[in-house]
Amino acid sequence: MHPRGSCAAAGAQPLWDRLGKAIETQKLSHVGFTATGCLGFCDAGPLLVVYPDGVWYRPTTAVDIVEIVDSHLKQGVRVDRLVMVLTRS
């Protein structure tokens, strides 16, 4: 069981599966993909961080993942509508 407010509880796994397949299918050899533990913003998840750019995304659908891959990972263009603005209380 996943803690309430976690990325896993928010349905992240299907999105990460889609991301992994997209990276592999499109042969993006310059892209590494690593699942992590909590990034500290559990109520905001699922979250995806693109390094070295330091861009935090909040994808909620498979379409969001495709857009991030096609725009940011392939072309280097940030997807502003999915960027997560982070604030800590």
C-alpha contacts under 8 A as a table, 3 or more apart, distances in Angstrom:
res1	aa1	res2	aa2	distance
2	H	6	S	6.73
2	H	8	A	6.38
2	H	9	A	5.59
3	P	6	S	5.65
3	P	9	A	6.78
4	R	9	A	6.27
5	G	9	A	6.47
5	G	10	A	6.92
5	G	42	C	5.17
5	G	43	D	4.54
5	G	44	A	7.61
5	G	45	G	7.40
6	S	9	A	5.16
6	S	10	A	6.24
6	S	38	C	7.55
6	S	42	C	4.75
6	S	43	D	6.43
6	S	45	G	6.37
6	S	46	P	7.62
7	C	10	A	4.98
7	C	11	G	6.59
7	C	12	A	5.52
7	C	38	C	7.82
7	C	42	C	6.25
7	C	43	D	7.83
7	C	44	A	7.78
7	C	45	G	4.45
7	C	46	P	4.34
7	C	47	L	7.03
8	A	11	G	5.37
8	A	12	A	5.10
8	A	13	Q	6.40
8	A	46	P	7.26
9	A	12	A	7.35
10	A	45	G	6.32
10	A	46	P	6.20
11	G	14	P	6.73
11	G	15	L	7.57
11	G	46	P	7.13
12	A	15	L	5.31
12	A	16	W	6.22
12	A	45	G	7.61
12	A	46	P	5.27
13	Q	16	W	5.09
13	Q	17	D	6.09
14	P	17	D	5.01
14	P	18	R	6.20
15	L	18	R	5.05
15	L	19	L	6.18
15	L	59	P	7.81
15	L	60	T	7.65
15	L	61	T	6.88
15	L	62	A	5.99
15	L	65	I	6.85
16	W	19	L	4.87
16	W	20	G	6.09
17	D	20	G	5.22
17	D	21	K	6.25
18	R	21	K	5.18
18	R	22	A	6.09
18	R	62	A	6.68
18	R	65	I	7.11
19	L	22	A	5.10
19	L	23	I	6.18
19	L	65	I	6.16
19	L	66	V	7.61
19	L	69	V	7.62
20	G	23	I	5.25
20	G	24	E	6.23
20	G	33	F	7.01
21	K	24	E	5.10
21	K	25	T	5.80
22	A	25	T	5.09
22	A	26	Q	5.87
22	A	66	V	7.38
22	A	69	V	7.23
23	I	26	Q	5.47
23	I	27	K	6.00
23	I	28	L	5.32
23	I	29	S	7.84
23	I	31	V	7.16
23	I	69	V	7.48
24	E	27	K	5.04
24	E	28	L	6.55
25	T	28	L	7.95
28	L	31	V	5.57
28	L	74	K	7.55
29	S	32	G	7.58
31	V	73	L	7.37
36	T	39	L	7.56
38	C	41	F	7.45
38	C	42	C	6.82
39	L	42	C	7.21
41	F	44	A	5.57
41	F	45	G	6.83
42	C	45	G	5.54
42	C	46	P	7.93
44	A	47	L	7.15
44	A	58	R	7.57
45	G	58	R	6.71
46	P	58	R	6.02
46	P	59	P	6.69
46	P	60	T	7.21
47	L	56	W	6.79
47	L	57	Y	5.67
47	L	58	R	4.78
47	L	59	P	6.72
48	L	56	W	5.74
48	L	57	Y	5.04
48	L	58	R	6.35
48	L	59	P	7.38
49	V	54	G	6.41
49	V	55	V	5.60
49	V	56	W	4.43
49	V	57	Y	6.13
50	V	53	D	5.91
50	V	54	G	5.63
50	V	55	V	5.24
50	V	56	W	6.50
50	V	57	Y	7.98
51	Y	54	G	5.01
51	Y	55	V	6.98
55	V	78	R	7.91
55	V	83	V	6.95
56	W	83	V	5.73
56	W	84	M	5.37
56	W	85	V	7.58
57	Y	82	L	5.37
57	Y	83	V	4.50
57	Y	84	M	5.08
58	R	82	L	5.65
58	R	83	V	6.37
58	R	84	M	5.67
59	P	62	A	7.91
59	P	64	D	5.34
59	P	65	I	6.36
59	P	82	L	6.39
60	T	64	D	6.53
61	T	64	D	5.22
61	T	65	I	6.74
62	A	65	I	5.08
62	A	66	V	6.34
63	V	66	V	5.09
63	V	67	E	6.20
64	D	67	E	5.08
64	D	68	I	6.21
64	D	82	L	7.60
65	I	68	I	5.13
65	I	69	V	6.18
66	V	69	V	5.16
66	V	70	D	6.00
67	E	70	D	5.15
67	E	71	S	5.75
67	E	72	H	7.81
67	E	79	V	7.43
68	I	71	S	5.32
68	I	72	H	5.25
68	I	73	L	6.57
68	I	78	R	7.69
68	I	79	V	6.37
69	V	72	H	5.76
69	V	73	L	4.80
69	V	74	K	6.16
70	D	73	L	6.21
70	D	74	K	5.29
70	D	75	Q	6.78
71	S	74	K	5.81
71	S	75	Q	5.21
71	S	76	G	6.35
71	S	77	V	5.25
71	S	78	R	6.64
71	S	79	V	6.74
72	H	75	Q	5.49
72	H	76	G	4.36
72	H	77	V	4.56
72	H	78	R	5.09
72	H	79	V	6.68
73	L	76	G	5.73
73	L	77	V	7.80
79	V	82	L	5.77
79	V	83	V	6.58
80	D	83	V	5.18
